[in-house]
Amino acid sequence: MFFTSTRDNNVKVTASKAIADGISPDGGLYIPESIPQLSADEIKALCGVNYKERAKKVLGLYLTDFTKEELDYCVEGAYKDGKFDSEFVAPVVNVHDNVNILELFRGPTCAFKDMALQILPYLLTVSAKKNLKDKEIVILVATSGDTGKAALEGFKDVPGTRILVFYPNDGVSPMQKLQMTTQEGGNVGVCAIYGNFDDCQTGVKNIFTNKEILDRFEQNNLVFSSANSINWGRLAPQIVYYVSAYCDMINNGSIKYGDKINIVVPTGNFGNILAAYFAKEMGLPVNKLICASNANKVLTDFIETGVYDRNRDFYTTVSPSMDILISSNLERLLYILCGRDSAVINDWFTQLKENGKYEVSDEVKAQIQSLFVAGCCDDVKTKETINRVYNDYGYLADTHTAVALDVCDSYIESTGDNTPVVVASTASPFKFSKAVLSAVEGEKDYADEFSTVSALEDVSSLKAPAQLSALKGKEVRFTKVTSKENMADVVFEMLGI
Ligand SMILES: *Cc1c(COP(=O)(O)O)cnc(C)c1O
């Protein structure tokens, strides 16, 4: 299996090179040259094994230049017993009727990013050995809140790596901020930006491709890589849990082999739902992929009209990890759907960069609409949904998951489609306590984040994850805030070069 770039069809690299680089030097995203297949028998066999074995099988189809020993080492380390607080790693919970929730937040930082960021440091250090000789890897992360913490936790004190995280100063929840600013580890750095997530992401992408900066890195024996979902090493581990969920649903009797499922994903950068698309294309019986957005509904409009237009107001919502107007991973989907033509992708994404807008061909639009359904949900409806799902079914959903649950309900109501559905749940409700609490008991003021957490514990009779409660009183290590123009200097400063 080789990987090419969405911006240059002539690129051909191994999986380990794609992961070590993070992003292709032409600015494109690495993508497998073809999509490997999982046969019916293979999927059935996966029903009889645990998450780690499922991961080895699925990842092995993509990471073909990893030896069996290397892959075993990565998977065993990442999903080792006790790291995720469920023996299923990502358990499927029935909420009502045909609606199931896939809980992707049982890892160390309580968001779905752990599913990939617990294994990425392993994949990256193995990849670096094969491709980068003795260089030290600098991981630069732009985060809307959850990636930053999950990446810091995954990479802290990993030998041969340094990690620097940029987040929007006013764009993350208090708990997310605290998780990042109190991060331990000798190789970590965190900095807030005056701007939004798109500013952070654009800033990081510009640093990655700036020749002067790259030269300075070269002189210091350093090399960049990415822990954002532009890195294939983030995407591949996310395919695993959709396959795993399907197996678990067979095992618990909610479907039998061959039954189709619908998958609903609360979407920001289009990484999680792209992984679901890959699972489907690999042969998993999936009917519709349902893309749920918050008030920043650029993807809803795109899927409905074929026009991607980021020239619009940016909203700060109660589901901040989805406050995004430039969904990077859409580029990978469009590359496949346009017949793997990098010239077409260059054209559309140059238009996006220059005018903030592009329109796909009618053929591509038709394919998108046969694969995907889109819907959106504002903050008022998000909170109503948390309240309704909690009171009707006793399930406490976080704000992002609630966006997906609302879009799921609207889809079922308008189509009558009663295919079993899997709703990806992307965060613990305790990460967004204030919004979740106000949804279940009405607006009240609490002195600080931790009194909100305890109030939510009391109201719900659930216990907050210990790793969140433990942040109370923890020393804040990182307080720097800077302008988006100043990001490169912060990088030099933090690295001491
Ligand atoms: C990152 C994130 C999302 C969005 O996922 P994408 O892969 O960027 O589409 C949704 N919910 C939560 C809680 C997240 O952390």
The ligand as an SDF file (V2000), in Angstrom:
LIG
                    3D

 15 15  0  0  0  0  0  0  0  0999 V2000
  -12.8060   17.1330   17.4670 C   0  0  0  0  0  0  0  0  0  0  0  0
  -14.1810   16.9830   17.9720 C   0  0  0  0  0  0  0  0  0  0  0  0
  -15.2740   16.9220   17.0940 C   0  0  0  0  0  0  0  0  0  0  0  0
  -15.1280   17.0850   15.6010 C   0  0  0  0  0  0  0  0  0  0  0  0
  -14.4590   15.9970   14.9960 O   0  0  0  0  0  0  0  0  0  0  0  0
  -13.8320   16.1590   13.5350 P   0  0  0  0  0  0  0  0  0  0  0  0
  -13.0680   14.9160   13.3120 O   0  0  0  0  0  0  0  0  0  0  0  0
  -12.9650   17.3790   13.5880 O   0  0  0  0  0  0  0  0  0  0  0  0
  -14.9740   16.3360   12.5980 O   0  0  0  0  0  0  0  0  0  0  0  0
  -16.5280   16.7140   17.6390 C   0  0  0  0  0  0  0  0  0  0  0  0
  -16.7150   16.6210   18.9760 N   0  0  0  0  0  0  0  0  0  0  0  0
  -15.6880   16.6880   19.8460 C   0  0  0  0  0  0  0  0  0  0  0  0
  -15.9610   16.6060   21.3030 C   0  0  0  0  0  0  0  0  0  0  0  0
  -14.3920   16.8530   19.3810 C   0  0  0  0  0  0  0  0  0  0  0  0
  -13.3750   16.9150   20.2550 O   0  0  0  0  0  0  0  0  0  0  0  0
  1  2  1  0
  2  3  1  0
  2 14  2  0
  3  4  1  0
  3 10  2  0
  4  5  1  0
  5  6  1  0
  6  7  2  0
  6  8  1  0
  6  9  1  0
 10 11  1  0
 11 12  2  0
 12 13  1  0
 12 14  1  0
 14 15  1  0
M  END
$$$$
